[in-house]
Amino acid sequence: MAASVDGKKRAWVADLERGLAGGGGADARTEFALWARHSVHRVPAAVRELHPHAYRPQVVSLGPFHHGDERLLPMERHKRRAVAHLLRRSGRTAGELVPAVEAVAPQLEDAYQDLGDEWRGEQNRERFLEVMVTDGCFLLEMMRTAKRGGGGMPDEASSVYAPNDPVFGRHGALYVVPYVRRDMLIVENQLPLLLLHKLVAVESGRVPDDMGQVEYQVNKMVLRFISPSCNSPPPAKERSELHPLDLFRRSLLSGPYQRTRAAAARDADGHDEDASDIIRSATELYEAGVQFRRSKTTSLHDVAFRRGVLSLPLLVVDDSTEYTLLNLMAFERLHAGAGNDVTSYVFFMDNLIDSARDVALLTSKGIIQNAVGSDKAVAALFNGLSRDVPLGTGGELDAVQRAVNTYCRKPCHVWRANLVHTYFRSPWAFMSLAAAVFLLALTVTQTVYTVLPFYKGGSGAGGTSPSSYAAPAPR
């Protein structure tokens, strides 16, 4: 039996050899190019089980991963209506849109990691192109009709739809747009921005040399649709954004960090602090003398600690905050090279927020805008976001954390904080302190004026010493 097995090549050995012959043993440069093309990832089961509803679209599928989901089929009819309206308004034909998308179809396919065989290859190319064109046109029409003229796009986009349109009319802006906006930020439900750029270029008749302006306008429209407060992308970019989730993430991280790592990593004696220290909660820091202040910008990079003041950006917490942060963290976890800036910020806030008291303190300082209603619910939200999420050390926020820990270790800061929080928390407490100090001053002054003449009388010219007094002469 053993001889027969040795005499024939084992099946799994043959599979390994075929894999090597097909490029399975590619060098590092080839593999780097392969992984760099992937930008839309599937969430692993271990991550999905922690928050099952955070990574599933609710009303619309964008791209192939969730296409065909029975819950999302009602929107397919509206996708085709969006294509028809876009073509009618622009005067183009589907025969002009499809070749432009087909020219970049290999790049679009490579953007989806672990894309099934039912989507790949020449025999399945038509199905893939159909999904790309319909989903891309739907997203463009949804963004244009949500707000007239938003992002520099044509105002007439809203005029081709009936006022009572359930998706692209005023009713849809109220009841459909919020869910589409949320589905746009799901890590598995992404459309490459390259697709939107190609569709708009054909629709507007732009030549390839003018693609830079097209990309800027489309990216601006995407950000304005996601959130009107998003920072506009700069006209010149060193690296193109991948999809709406990546574009939104970069807008949240606009600008550099406010404190250099070297300055924050050293204490007053010039020694590095222990990076393993966990930052205290917001109330504990406040009791130790740390003051909180809202940063001038909303960038998650705008976190700084200077002279006992911890500056943090404004964070609006509403029903979509949990889903948005979870998908941003999942993208950083799955996309090599994305960094971990959002994840570091979530860990930093999780350390600051332990209870409803911490949320109430940060809300009173204008750092958290609570649209959920319950401080306890906000605390539970942040305490659950970083569960089973790895985070490396040595980041910029670690440096801020070390600087805060160094400040809190000095007793003088704690003593001063206790004095301020005890006697300066209200006018009555301050008046009591002032009255006590005033009475103490009066007592000291009275004592001095009582004792001073006694000692002053025994010194100086003409003075009589207490020991020189004699009994009076008898009469």
MOTA-V964847 format. One record per pair of residues at least 4 apart in sequence whose ideal C-beta (glycine too) atoms are under 7 Angstrom apart, sorted by the first residue. I is the first residue (numbers start at 1). J is the second residue. Records with the same first field share a line. If there is no record, write none. Layout:
# MOTA-V964847
I: J / J
This chain:
# MOTA-V964847
1: 5
2: 6
3: 7
4: 8
9: 13 / 14
11: 15
12: 16
13: 17
14: 18
15: 19
16: 20
17: 21
18: 22
19: 24
20: 24 / 25
26: 30 / 31
28: 32
29: 33
30: 34
31: 35
32: 36
33: 37
35: 336
37: 110 / 111
38: 110 / 111 / 113
39: 111 / 192 / 242 / 243 / 335
40: 63 / 111 / 112 / 113 / 188 / 190 / 243
41: 113 / 187 / 334 / 335
42: 65 / 113 / 114 / 188
43: 47 / 48 / 55 / 187 / 188 / 330
44: 48
45: 49
47: 330
48: 52 / 55
50: 387 / 388
51: 326
54: 322 / 323 / 326 / 327
55: 186 / 187 / 188 / 327 / 330
57: 61 / 66 / 72 / 183 / 186 / 189
58: 179 / 182 / 183
59: 72 / 75 / 176 / 179 / 180 / 183
60: 72 / 75 / 180 / 183
61: 66 / 67 / 69 / 72 / 189
62: 135 / 139 / 183 / 184 / 189 / 190 / 191
63: 112 / 135 / 189 / 190 / 191
64: 112 / 115 / 119 / 128 / 131
65: 112 / 188 / 189
66: 72 / 188 / 189
67: 131
75: 79
77: 81
78: 82 / 138 / 167
79: 83 / 134 / 135 / 138
80: 84 / 134
81: 85
82: 86 / 137 / 138 / 141
83: 87 / 133 / 134 / 137
84: 88
85: 89 / 141 / 160 / 161
86: 90 / 137 / 140 / 141 / 203
87: 92 / 93 / 94
88: 160
89: 156 / 157 / 160
90: 203
92: 96 / 97 / 202 / 203
94: 98
96: 202
97: 101 / 133 / 199 / 202
98: 102 / 129 / 133
99: 103
100: 198 / 202
101: 105 / 129 / 132 / 133 / 195 / 198
102: 129
104: 108 / 194 / 198
105: 109 / 125 / 128 / 129
106: 110
107: 111 / 194
108: 132 / 192 / 194 / 195
109: 115 / 120 / 128
111: 192
115: 119 / 120
118: 124
119: 124 / 127 / 128
120: 124
121: 125
124: 128
125: 129
126: 130
127: 131
128: 132
129: 133
130: 134
131: 135
132: 136 / 195
133: 137
134: 138
135: 139 / 191
136: 140 / 191 / 195 / 196 / 199
137: 141 / 199
138: 142
139: 143 / 191 / 196
140: 144 / 196 / 199 / 200
141: 145 / 157 / 168
142: 146 / 180
143: 221 / 222 / 225
144: 153 / 157
145: 157 / 158 / 161 / 168
146: 150 / 173 / 177 / 225
148: 155 / 158
149: 153 / 155
150: 221 / 224 / 225
151: 217 / 220 / 221 / 224
152: 217 / 220
153: 157 / 217 / 221
156: 160
161: 165 / 168 / 169
162: 169
163: 169 / 170
164: 169 / 171
165: 169 / 172
166: 171 / 172
167: 172 / 176
168: 172
170: 174
171: 175
172: 176 / 177
173: 177
176: 180
177: 181
178: 182
179: 183
180: 184
181: 225 / 226
182: 320 / 323
183: 189
184: 226 / 244
185: 226 / 244 / 245 / 248 / 324 / 327
186: 327
187: 245 / 327 / 330 / 331
190: 243 / 244 / 245
191: 195 / 196 / 243
192: 242 / 243
193: 197 / 218 / 219 / 241 / 242 / 243 / 247
194: 198
195: 199
196: 200 / 218
197: 201 / 211 / 214 / 215 / 218
198: 202
199: 203
200: 204 / 214 / 218
201: 206 / 211 / 214
206: 210 / 211 / 214
210: 214
211: 215
212: 216
213: 217
214: 218
215: 219
216: 220 / 233 / 235
217: 221
218: 222
219: 223 / 233 / 241 / 247
220: 224 / 232 / 233
221: 225
222: 226 / 244 / 247
223: 230 / 232 / 233 / 247 / 248 / 251
224: 228 / 230
226: 230 / 244 / 248
229: 298
230: 248 / 251
231: 251 / 254
233: 237
241: 246 / 247 / 250
242: 246
244: 248
245: 249 / 327 / 331
246: 250 / 331
247: 251
248: 252
249: 253 / 328 / 331 / 342
252: 299 / 300 / 342
253: 299 / 300 / 301 / 341
254: 299
255: 297 / 299 / 301 / 302
256: 301
257: 301 / 396
258: 302 / 303 / 304
259: 263 / 264 / 304 / 305 / 399 / 400
260: 264
261: 265 / 396 / 399
264: 305 / 399 / 400 / 402 / 403
265: 272 / 273 / 399 / 402
266: 270 / 271 / 272
267: 271 / 273 / 406
273: 277 / 402 / 405 / 406
275: 393 / 398 / 402
277: 401 / 402 / 405
278: 351
279: 351 / 352 / 401 / 404 / 405
280: 284 / 285 / 288 / 408
281: 285 / 352 / 354 / 358
282: 286 / 292 / 352 / 353 / 358 / 361 / 362
283: 287 / 357 / 358 / 361
284: 288
285: 290 / 404 / 408
286: 290 / 361
287: 417 / 421
288: 408 / 413 / 414 / 417
289: 308 / 413 / 414 / 416 / 417
290: 308 / 310 / 404 / 407 / 408
291: 308 / 309
292: 310 / 312 / 362 / 365 / 367
293: 309 / 311 / 365
294: 312 / 314 / 365 / 366 / 367
295: 302 / 311 / 312 / 313
296: 302
297: 302 / 313
298: 313 / 314
299: 313
300: 313 / 341 / 342 / 345
302: 311 / 313
303: 311 / 312 / 397 / 400
304: 311 / 400
305: 310 / 400 / 403 / 404
308: 407 / 413
310: 404
312: 367
314: 366 / 367 / 369
315: 367 / 368
316: 369 / 371
317: 321 / 368 / 369 / 370 / 371 / 372 / 378 / 381
318: 371 / 372
320: 324
321: 325 / 381
322: 326 / 381 / 385
323: 327
324: 328
325: 329 / 342 / 346 / 385
326: 330 / 385
327: 331
328: 332 / 342
329: 333 / 342 / 343 / 346 / 389
330: 334
331: 335 / 338
332: 338 / 339 / 340 / 342 / 343
340: 344 / 391 / 392
341: 345
342: 346
343: 347 / 389 / 391
344: 348 / 391 / 395 / 397
345: 349 / 397
346: 350 / 385 / 386
347: 351 / 386 / 391
348: 352 / 397
349: 353 / 382
350: 382 / 383 / 385 / 386
352: 358
353: 358 / 359 / 379 / 382
354: 358 / 379
355: 379
356: 360 / 375 / 376 / 379
357: 361
358: 362 / 379
359: 363 / 368 / 370 / 375 / 378 / 379
360: 364 / 375
361: 365
362: 367 / 368
363: 368 / 370
368: 378
370: 375 / 378
372: 377 / 378
374: 378
375: 379
376: 380
377: 381
378: 382
379: 383
380: 384
381: 385
393: 398
394: 398
396: 400
397: 401
398: 402
399: 403
400: 404
401: 405
402: 406
403: 407
404: 408
405: 409
407: 413
408: 413
411: 415
412: 416
413: 417
414: 418
415: 419
416: 420
417: 421
418: 422
419: 423
420: 424
421: 425
423: 429 / 430 / 433
424: 429 / 430
425: 429
427: 431
428: 432
429: 433
430: 434
431: 435
432: 436
433: 437
434: 438
435: 439
436: 440
437: 441
438: 442
439: 443
440: 444
441: 445
442: 446
443: 447
444: 448
445: 449
446: 450
447: 451
448: 452
451: 455
452: 456
453: 457
457: 463
458: 463 / 465 / 466
459: 463
464: 468
